[in-house]
Structure formats: C-alpha cells, structure tokens
Amino acid sequence: MSGSDSLSSPKDINDLPSTPSVEVKSNFQDCEETFLDEDGWKEEARGIIKDVEHYVKLVCVSEVLPSSRSDIFLNLTTREGQEYTIELTSQGFKVVGNAHNLNDLSGGAIFETPYSLLDSISPAYRQAFGDHLTDQLLKLQASRLTEDTSQL
C-alpha cells in the first residue's frame, strides 16, 4: 500500500478538530436529557403498565405529579399491598416515594427495567412472574404434543 493510499497520515491527524471548549462542554452538560416528549413518555408508560399489570395490584400514571419532557411518574401497589411512586426517566426506573403521588425520596437505586425494580421490592412479583412463565411453558409443551399427535 503506497503512502498516497493511506487513510491516516500526520497531516490528516493534525486536521482533526480540537476538543470542545469548556464553554461548549458546560452548555452541553446543562442541557436536560430528553428522548421523548410528554406524549412519548405517556405512550412509554402505557407499554410498561401493560407489561407489568398482571404482576402487581395496581400500576397507573400519577394524575397528581406532573410529567415532563424528561420523566413521568407511576403509582404502583405491589401484590403485598405496599404503595410506591416510581419515576421513569431516560436513565431508568427509580422509587421516589413510599406512597402514591409522593416524590420525597432521593438517592435511590436506578433500575434499567420495571422487572428488575419489581424484583427488588416485591417477592410476590417474583412468584407471580415465575408462575406465569411456568404456565406459558406448559401451554407451549401441550401445543407441541397436540401438533405431534395430529401429524401421526
């Protein structure tokens, strides 16, 4: 390969942009991270509610705490009867209150999925999820046995 075919030469490296100035970095860090608008957060919440509603007593969007471009709040009651307020942000799920419509806890763990959050706060969730999974596997096994016997 000749020198003229090389993708990086000392001249190319020197032409790379410099590191952004402190002012640019500061402005970027001050921006509130948003991936969805308020309607997008509500749609995301609807999907989460549909996914977990069978494993909890109650889950719904808080009508008291306002949603924004960066978060939405869910009221959750576990199968054990414990009430929580969950904040959903682009970072994940976080318990922010030990009652519905309450945002008074800070510094708690952030969970990537609603399942990992539920797993940490509700032993009955684990049992319900395991039971549901077992039921689905038994249904799958039964349908395969039915298919096998119908092909004979």
Accessible surface in RSA format (square Angstrom, percent):
REM  Atomic radii and reference values for relative SASA: ProtOr
REM  Chains: A
REM  Algorithm: Lee & Richards
REM  Probe-radius: 1.40
REM  Slices: 20
REM RES _ NUM      All-atoms   Total-Side   Main-Chain    Non-polar    All polar
REM                ABS   REL    ABS   REL    ABS   REL    ABS   REL    ABS   REL
RES MET A   1   190.06  98.4 101.29  67.0  88.77 211.4  78.72  66.9 111.34 147.5
RES SER A   2    62.39  52.7  47.47  63.4  14.92  34.4  53.25 113.4   9.15  12.8
RES GLY A   3    67.55  83.3   0.00   N/A  67.55  83.3  42.47 116.5  25.09  56.2
RES SER A   4   108.85  92.0  65.52  87.4  43.33  99.8  59.21 126.1  49.64  69.5
RES ASP A   5    88.32  61.9  71.99  71.7  16.32  38.6  19.36  45.6  68.96  68.8
RES SER A   6    45.81  38.7  30.50  40.7  15.32  35.3  16.21  34.5  29.61  41.5
RES LEU A   7   166.34  92.6 143.05 102.3  23.29  58.5 145.45 102.1  20.89  56.2
RES SER A   8    73.82  62.4  59.57  79.5  14.25  32.8  26.59  56.6  47.22  66.2
RES SER A   9    38.51  32.5  35.54  47.4   2.96   6.8  30.63  65.2   7.88  11.0
RES PRO A  10   106.97  78.0 103.58  94.4   3.39  12.3 106.77  88.2   0.20   1.3
RES LYS A  11   145.61  71.0 139.03  85.3   6.58  15.7 109.17  98.3  36.44  38.8
RES ASP A  12    63.11  44.2  58.46  58.2   4.65  11.0  20.10  47.3  43.01  42.9
RES ILE A  13   102.96  58.6  97.30  72.5   5.66  13.7  97.98  70.6   4.98  13.5
RES ASN A  14   122.27  84.3  92.39  89.3  29.88  71.9  27.51  66.2  94.76  91.6
RES ASP A  15    96.77  67.8  66.96  66.6  29.81  70.5  32.20  75.8  64.57  64.4
RES LEU A  16   120.35  67.0 103.91  74.3  16.44  41.3 104.95  73.7  15.40  41.4
RES PRO A  17   122.93  89.6  93.91  85.6  29.03 105.5 105.05  86.7  17.88 111.2
RES SER A  18   102.36  86.5  75.28 100.5  27.08  62.4  54.46 116.0  47.90  67.1
RES THR A  19    98.89  70.3  77.06  78.1  21.83  52.0  45.80  61.5  53.09  80.3
RES PRO A  20    75.25  54.8  60.34  55.0  14.91  54.2  70.15  57.9   5.10  31.7
RES SER A  21    62.53  52.8  47.47  63.4  15.06  34.7  52.66 112.1   9.87  13.8
RES VAL A  22   126.11  83.0 123.16 111.5   2.95   7.1 123.16 107.0   2.95   8.0
RES GLU A  23   125.25  71.9 117.13  88.6   8.12  19.3  42.25  81.7  83.00  67.8
RES VAL A  24    84.34  55.5  82.44  74.6   1.90   4.6  83.43  72.5   0.91   2.5
RES LYS A  25    93.39  45.6  90.18  55.3   3.21   7.6  50.93  45.8  42.46  45.2
RES SER A  26    50.50  42.7  46.09  61.5   4.41  10.2  23.90  50.9  26.59  37.3
RES ASN A  27    86.40  59.6  82.47  79.7   3.93   9.5  25.88  62.3  60.52  58.5
RES PHE A  28   156.72  78.4 148.50  92.0   8.22  21.4 152.50  92.5   4.22  12.1
RES GLN A  29   139.06  77.8 108.74  79.5  30.32  72.2  39.14  83.3  99.92  75.8
RES ASP A  30   115.28  80.8  83.25  82.9  32.03  75.7  32.20  75.8  83.08  82.9
RES CYS A  31    87.04  65.8  65.40  72.9  21.64  50.9  27.59  69.9  59.45  64.1
RES GLU A  32   118.70  68.1  94.19  71.3  24.51  58.3  45.17  87.4  73.53  60.0
RES GLU A  33   102.42  58.8  85.62  64.8  16.79  40.0  43.23  83.6  59.19  48.3
RES THR A  34    45.55  32.4  23.31  23.6  22.24  53.0   6.35   8.5  39.19  59.2
RES PHE A  35   137.37  68.7 104.11  64.5  33.26  86.6 112.20  68.0  25.17  72.0
RES LEU A  36    61.56  34.3  53.93  38.6   7.63  19.2  60.80  42.7   0.77   2.1
RES ASP A  37    72.93  51.1  66.72  66.4   6.21  14.7  20.67  48.6  52.26  52.1
RES GLU A  38    78.78  45.2  77.37  58.5   1.41   3.3  15.94  30.8  62.84  51.3
RES ASP A  39   102.73  72.0  99.11  98.6   3.62   8.6  29.17  68.6  73.56  73.4
RES GLY A  40    18.61  22.9   0.00   N/A  18.61  22.9  16.28  44.7   2.33   5.2
RES TRP A  41     7.81   3.1   7.81   3.8   0.00   0.0   7.81   4.2   0.00   0.0
RES LYS A  42    81.17  39.6  80.83  49.6   0.33   0.8  33.64  30.3  47.53  50.6
RES GLU A  43   102.63  58.9  99.94  75.6   2.70   6.4  45.03  87.1  57.60  47.0
RES GLU A  44    80.63  46.3  73.82  55.8   6.81  16.2  11.11  21.5  69.52  56.8
RES ALA A  45     0.00   0.0   0.00   0.0   0.00   0.0   0.00   0.0   0.00   0.0
RES ARG A  46   133.93  56.2 127.86  65.2   6.07  14.5  65.29  89.2  68.63  41.6
RES GLY A  47    35.24  43.5   0.00   N/A  35.24  43.5  33.98  93.3   1.26   2.8
RES ILE A  48    12.08   6.9  11.36   8.5   0.72   1.7  11.48   8.3   0.60   1.6
RES ILE A  49    31.57  18.0  31.57  23.5   0.00   0.0  31.57  22.7   0.00   0.0
RES LYS A  50   149.71  73.0 143.88  88.3   5.82  13.9  88.07  79.3  61.63  65.7
RES ASP A  51    74.52  52.2  61.29  61.0  13.23  31.3   8.71  20.5  65.82  65.6
RES VAL A  52     2.46   1.6   2.46   2.2   0.00   0.0   2.46   2.1   0.00   0.0
RES GLU A  53    78.70  45.2  66.21  50.1  12.49  29.7  16.72  32.3  61.99  50.6
RES HIS A  54   119.30  65.2 107.41  74.7  11.89  30.4  71.83  74.0  47.47  55.2
RES TYR A  55    17.21   8.0  17.08   9.7   0.13   0.3   5.47   4.1  11.74  14.5
RES VAL A  56    11.18   7.4   0.53   0.5  10.65  25.7   0.57   0.5  10.61  28.8
RES LYS A  57   136.23  66.5  99.64  61.1  36.59  87.1  63.99  57.6  72.25  77.0
RES LEU A  58    75.67  42.1  71.46  51.1   4.21  10.6  75.67  53.1   0.00   0.0
RES VAL A  59    14.63   9.6   2.68   2.4  11.95  28.8   2.68   2.3  11.95  32.4
RES CYS A  60    46.85  35.4  46.08  51.4   0.77   1.8  27.56  69.8  19.29  20.8
RES VAL A  61    35.32  23.2  29.48  26.7   5.83  14.1  29.48  25.6   5.83  15.8
RES SER A  62     6.55   5.5   0.06   0.1   6.49  15.0   0.06   0.1   6.49   9.1
RES GLU A  63   163.75  94.0 127.88  96.7  35.87  85.4  61.96 119.8 101.79  83.1
RES VAL A  64   102.31  67.3  77.56  70.2  24.75  59.6  81.81  71.1  20.50  55.6
RES LEU A  65    32.26  18.0  27.39  19.6   4.87  12.2  27.50  19.3   4.75  12.8
RES PRO A  66   105.70  77.0  91.85  83.7  13.85  50.3 102.21  84.4   3.48  21.7
RES SER A  67    22.84  19.3   7.88  10.5  14.95  34.5   2.93   6.2  19.91  27.9
RES SER A  68    38.36  32.4  37.23  49.7   1.13   2.6  35.76  76.1   2.60   3.6
RES ARG A  69   133.44  56.0 132.11  67.3   1.33   3.2  49.38  67.5  84.06  50.9
RES SER A  70    23.25  19.6  21.14  28.2   2.11   4.9   9.08  19.3  14.17  19.8
RES ASP A  71    19.58  13.7  19.58  19.5   0.00   0.0   0.66   1.6  18.92  18.9
RES ILE A  72     0.63   0.4   0.63   0.5   0.00   0.0   0.63   0.5   0.00   0.0
RES PHE A  73    12.63   6.3  11.65   7.2   0.99   2.6  11.65   7.1   0.99   2.8
RES LEU A  74     4.88   2.7   4.88   3.5   0.00   0.0   4.88   3.4   0.00   0.0
RES ASN A  75     9.16   6.3   9.16   8.8   0.00   0.0   0.15   0.4   9.01   8.7
RES LEU A  76     6.80   3.8   6.80   4.9   0.00   0.0   6.80   4.8   0.00   0.0
RES THR A  77    15.18  10.8  15.18  15.4   0.00   0.0  13.08  17.6   2.10   3.2
RES THR A  78     0.41   0.3   0.41   0.4   0.00   0.0   0.00   0.0   0.41   0.6
RES ARG A  79   105.02  44.1  89.80  45.8  15.21  36.2  19.37  26.5  85.65  51.9
RES GLU A  80    88.73  50.9  49.32  37.3  39.40  93.8  57.69 111.6  31.04  25.3
RES GLY A  81    34.54  42.6   0.00   N/A  34.54  42.6  13.67  37.5  20.86  46.7
RES GLN A  82    77.57  43.4  72.36  52.9   5.21  12.4  22.09  47.0  55.49  42.1
RES GLU A  83    69.87  40.1  67.90  51.4   1.97   4.7  12.13  23.5  57.74  47.1
RES TYR A  84    27.13  12.7  27.13  15.4   0.00   0.0   7.14   5.4  19.99  24.6
RES THR A  85     0.00   0.0   0.00   0.0   0.00   0.0   0.00   0.0   0.00   0.0
RES ILE A  86     5.35   3.0   5.35   4.0   0.00   0.0   5.35   3.8   0.00   0.0
RES GLU A  87    31.67  18.2  31.40  23.8   0.27   0.6   0.26   0.5  31.41  25.6
RES LEU A  88     7.89   4.4   7.89   5.6   0.00   0.0   7.89   5.5   0.00   0.0
RES THR A  89    32.95  23.4  29.54  29.9   3.41   8.1  26.38  35.4   6.57   9.9
RES SER A  90    45.61  38.5   8.10  10.8  37.51  86.4  10.21  21.7  35.40  49.6
RES GLN A  91   121.32  67.8  98.28  71.8  23.04  54.9  31.64  67.3  89.68  68.0
RES GLY A  92     7.28   9.0   0.00   N/A   7.28   9.0   6.08  16.7   1.19   2.7
RES PHE A  93    12.06   6.0  12.06   7.5   0.00   0.0  12.06   7.3   0.00   0.0
RES LYS A  94    42.19  20.6  42.19  25.9   0.00   0.0   8.62   7.8  33.56  35.8
RES VAL A  95    24.91  16.4  20.95  19.0   3.96   9.6  20.95  18.2   3.96  10.8
RES VAL A  96     3.37   2.2   3.37   3.1   0.00   0.0   3.37   2.9   0.00   0.0
RES GLY A  97     0.00   0.0   0.00   N/A   0.00   0.0   0.00   0.0   0.00   0.0
RES ASN A  98    81.51  56.2  68.77  66.5  12.74  30.7  22.84  55.0  58.67  56.7
RES ALA A  99    35.44  32.6  35.44  54.7   0.00   0.0  35.44  49.9   0.00   0.0
RES HIS A 100    44.56  24.4  30.91  21.5  13.65  34.9  14.34  14.8  30.22  35.2
RES ASN A 101    51.44  35.5  37.34  36.1  14.10  34.0   8.57  20.6  42.87  41.4
RES LEU A 102    70.49  39.3  70.01  50.1   0.47   1.2  70.49  49.5   0.00   0.0
RES ASN A 103    79.55  54.9  50.44  48.7  29.11  70.1   6.30  15.2  73.25  70.8
RES ASP A 104    95.68  67.0  59.76  59.5  35.92  84.9  37.54  88.3  58.14  58.0
RES LEU A 105    70.07  39.0  61.66  44.1   8.41  21.1  63.68  44.7   6.38  17.2
RES SER A 106   106.68  90.1  78.19 104.3  28.49  65.6  42.23  89.9  64.45  90.3
RES GLY A 107    74.19  91.5   0.00   N/A  74.19  91.5  39.87 109.4  34.32  76.9
RES GLY A 108    38.98  48.1   0.00   N/A  38.98  48.1  28.66  78.7  10.31  23.1
RES ALA A 109    67.44  62.0  44.27  68.3  23.18  52.7  55.44  78.1  12.00  31.8
RES ILE A 110    83.09  47.3  52.82  39.3  30.28  73.0  52.82  38.0  30.28  82.2
RES PHE A 111    43.78  21.9  40.85  25.3   2.93   7.6  43.78  26.5   0.00   0.0
RES GLU A 112   156.56  89.9 133.87 101.3  22.69  54.0  48.55  93.9 108.02  88.2
RES THR A 113    54.87  39.0  53.92  54.7   0.95   2.3  50.60  68.0   4.26   6.4
RES PRO A 114    18.58  13.5  17.54  16.0   1.03   3.8  18.53  15.3   0.05   0.3
RES TYR A 115    78.65  36.7  77.74  44.2   0.92   2.4  61.92  46.5  16.74  20.6
RES SER A 116    46.04  38.9  36.77  49.1   9.27  21.3  42.14  89.7   3.89   5.5
RES LEU A 117     4.95   2.8   4.95   3.5   0.00   0.0   4.95   3.5   0.00   0.0
RES LEU A 118     2.44   1.4   2.44   1.7   0.00   0.0   2.44   1.7   0.00   0.0
RES ASP A 119    61.38  43.0  59.78  59.5   1.60   3.8  11.11  26.2  50.26  50.1
RES SER A 120    63.33  53.5  26.21  35.0  37.11  85.5  34.14  72.7  29.19  40.9
RES ILE A 121    38.77  22.1  18.56  13.8  20.21  48.7  24.94  18.0  13.83  37.5
RES SER A 122     0.44   0.4   0.44   0.6   0.00   0.0   0.00   0.0   0.44   0.6
RES PRO A 123    82.41  60.1  77.01  70.2   5.40  19.6  77.45  63.9   4.96  30.8
RES ALA A 124    30.27  27.8  22.93  35.4   7.34  16.7  28.43  40.0   1.84   4.9
RES TYR A 125     8.57   4.0   8.57   4.9   0.00   0.0   5.28   4.0   3.28   4.0
RES ARG A 126   116.16  48.8 105.39  53.7  10.76  25.6  48.32  66.0  67.83  41.1
RES GLN A 127   114.98  64.3 108.98  79.6   5.99  14.3  45.49  96.8  69.49  52.7
RES ALA A 128    10.51   9.7   2.64   4.1   7.87  17.9   7.39  10.4   3.12   8.3
RES PHE A 129    78.92  39.5  78.92  48.9   0.00   0.0  78.92  47.8   0.00   0.0
RES GLY A 130    30.85  38.0   0.00   N/A  30.85  38.0  29.69  81.5   1.17   2.6
RES ASP A 131    70.30  49.2  68.23  67.9   2.07   4.9  25.07  59.0  45.23  45.1
RES HIS A 132    75.94  41.5  73.04  50.8   2.90   7.4  41.07  42.3  34.87  40.6
RES LEU A 133    90.54  50.4  89.97  64.4   0.57   1.4  90.49  63.6   0.05   0.1
RES THR A 134    71.24  50.7  70.20  71.2   1.05   2.5  44.47  59.7  26.78  40.5
RES ASP A 135    72.33  50.7  70.23  69.9   2.10   5.0  11.61  27.3  60.72  60.6
RES GLN A 136    75.95  42.5  71.39  52.2   4.56  10.9  25.73  54.8  50.22  38.1
RES LEU A 137   101.78  56.7  97.51  69.8   4.27  10.7  97.95  68.8   3.83  10.3
RES LEU A 138   101.85  56.7  97.67  69.9   4.18  10.5  98.11  68.9   3.75  10.1
RES LYS A 139   133.00  64.9 125.01  76.7   7.98  19.0  85.05  76.5  47.95  51.1
RES LEU A 140    84.83  47.2  80.36  57.5   4.47  11.2  84.25  59.2   0.58   1.6
RES GLN A 141   103.88  58.1  99.18  72.5   4.70  11.2  29.69  63.2  74.19  56.3
RES ALA A 142    53.62  49.3  49.91  77.0   3.71   8.4  52.53  74.0   1.09   2.9
RES SER A 143    50.86  43.0  44.22  59.0   6.64  15.3  42.00  89.4   8.86  12.4
RES ARG A 144   144.33  60.6 143.77  73.3   0.55   1.3  41.76  57.1 102.57  62.2
RES LEU A 145   106.56  59.3 106.23  76.0   0.33   0.8 106.56  74.8   0.00   0.0
RES THR A 146    90.17  64.1  85.88  87.1   4.29  10.2  65.23  87.6  24.93  37.7
RES GLU A 147    98.43  56.5  96.72  73.2   1.72   4.1  31.12  60.2  67.31  55.0
RES ASP A 148    83.79  58.7  79.59  79.2   4.20   9.9  25.39  59.8  58.40  58.2
RES THR A 149    90.13  64.1  76.10  77.1  14.03  33.4  62.74  84.3  27.39  41.4
RES SER A 150    89.07  75.3  51.11  68.2  37.96  87.4  48.40 103.1  40.67  57.0
RES GLN A 151   144.56  80.8 108.35  79.2  36.21  86.2  39.61  84.3 104.95  79.6
RES LEU A 152   185.56 103.3 123.28  88.2  62.28 156.6 146.79 103.1  38.77 104.3
END  Absolute sums over single chains surface
CHAIN  1 A    10606.7       8735.8       1870.8       5993.9       4612.7
END  Absolute sums over all chains
TOTAL         10606.7       8735.8       1870.8       5993.9       4612.7
